[in-house]
Amino acid sequence: MKAGARWRFWHRALVGLAVVYCLFPIYFVLVQSLKTAQEDVFGYPLIVLHPTLENFEELFVPSGQPRGFVGTVLHRSYPFFVWLENTIVVFTGTVALTLGTALAAAYALGRLRPPGYRWWRRAIFATYVIPQTILFVPLYHVVNALGLDDNLLVLVLVYPTTALPFCVWMLSTYFQHLPREIEEAALLEGAGRATAFFRILLPLSRPVLVAAGIFTLGTIASDFTIASVFLLSDINQTIPAGLGTMEVALDELLAVAGINLMAIPIVLISACFARGYVRGLTAAMVEGA
Amino acid sequence: MRSRAGARRRREIGLAYVLLAPAVVLLVVVLAYPLAWEVWASFTSLSPLQDGGPAFVGLENYRLQLASPQFWLAAAVTVAHAVVTTAAKLAIGMGFALLLARPFRGRALVFLAIFLPWAYPASVSVIGWYWTLSPPITTSYSVFMGNLKNAVDGALGSGAWAFLSVTLFNVWRGSSFIGVLLLAGINAVPPELFEYATLECGSAWQRFWSVTVPLLRPFLALGVFLSLTTGFADLANVWMLTAGRIVFPVIGTQAYWLAIGGGEFGPASALSLLLVPFLLAALLVLFRLLDGPDRAPA
């Protein structure tokens, strides 16, 4: 009994430590964004005494309008609303394209199994080995050849390649481990392949699909480099690329508010699917789950 | 009967290739030409600053890289960075997974907290993180952070704090991803197996190494591989963010520096391609662990 109590104490202490370690940076950035300029300089670092949403409001001031006492001389306004729209377009497009292509490829590799399907899967996964370092230099040639320079579509085209290999891997191993009879029954009853897929396989693989979707969202939401290399004019930028162009010394509070505005929706979406994400990872990696 | 089955199989294979096509085309369009270009450039003296066309120089770029002390310093730092961050992520992530392995009150909320560092978009958190740790501005915490930066830079050389802070960020984010991945692995193990292990093994330490780790092997391998291939991304993000002001002494940013700063595409390509054999080796180990012939039935 004494050992049990001691174990519980240590468990609780470690859990507390883990939660602080995980949440502190997020808390810190959130607190900064709620501060007035006054409090930002003279207040306490870790707490906010007079929280305000003015930094968030200022982000949405239409561009060109003078802001505060310094007017337009020192402060630039940013088309934040446009950045938000662009980000939503790019992220939705990328997740849809990634999941669509990954599902098709995974069905081919996991169910239809053409000759050498293992090697196809390995080859697709092996694209992670290609060093990303200066890849954007030749990628610029491709983008120019396709006439997509400074266009949001570039990101929708490039982003899927960062998440697709893992998604194909997860979905295809999952499909491969599902017993053949699952579909066969429907096929024998006269249903087409497509019907069997949409009515039977797809509903079954929902957790794995959720895991693939959250992985894709998390992966593309972590890119700053590709977005800032390919999106040059400010009305075409996504939030990360746009925030990167901010003058830190003058607009620190605005930028911090922008960080939170981008992060909060993504965190909420991910949090809603967090349990499904774990279940999907388990199901994808374990035979016949 | 046999030929009908054969025809059906042929149709299936045809359909498989059709369904495979979009993914393959996407990867080829985005990656094939850039990769080929990089390989080609690494054998030439290609540079936008140079008059005339690029000359073929054979393995000269590779030879020069391997002969320069800068390369070996960068290689050593890159390896150290990869080993230290990956080990830290595995250790912390394993800790998270073990903490969450058994039910307790508030487990769902703790799980969410552990999931958040990875879910929090790194593209913007790296901006916040970087400014927080190296504030160029008059915030209430900049004195403290400035002192910390000076102390670390004074002890380890200039630029050390910037490197360390991005590394810490990378570990913070990566340990969350690996923690969730390992938790998914633990969930896959039937609880009876752990109960049996409790009876069989002497100490918890022994149980951890002889039962938990082998069972989680495929998950560990996947975590290590993804950590190795994506570990550089945070450094790249900061490099872009500061417009190349901060050059970390790792192979990736040195390649950037050569290519964008100096216009030396040839050596830069050679430099980044030198990483490929090591990543390929890691990949082969991963494949063996994921679906090798000797995978023990759980």
Interface residues (C-beta under 8 A of the other chain):
Chain A: H11 L14 V15 A18 V19 Y21 C22 L23 P25 I26 F28 V29 Q32 E39 D40 V41 F42 G43 Y44 P45 L97 G100 T101 A102 A104 A105 Y107 A108 L109 L112 R113 P114 P115 Y117 R118 W120 R122 I124 F125 A126 T127 Y128 V129 I130 P131 Q132 T133 I134 L135 V137 P138 L139 H141 V142 L157 V158 P160 T161 L164 P165 F166 V168 T173 R193 I214 G218 A221 S222 D223 F224 T225 A227 S228 V229 I239 P240 L243 G244 V248 A249 E252 A255 V256 G258 I259 M262 A263 I266 V267 S270 A271 A274 R275 Y277 V278 R279 L281 T282 M285 V286 A289
Chain B: E12 I13 L15 A16 Y17 V18 L19 L20 P22 A23 V24 L26 L27 V29 V30 L31 Y33 P34 L35 W37 E38 A41 G95 F96 L99 F104 A108 V110 F111 L112 A113 I114 F115 L116 P117 W118 A119 Y120 P121 A122 S123 V124 S125 V126 I127 G128 W129 W131 T132 P136 I137 T138 T139 S140 Y141 F144 W172 R173 S176 F177 V180 L181 L183 A184 G185 N187 A188 P218 F219 L222 F225 L226 T229 F232 A233 A236 N237 W239 M240 L241 I251 G252 A255 Y256 A259 I260 F265 A268 S269 S272 L273 L275 V276 L279 L280 L283 F287 D291 A298
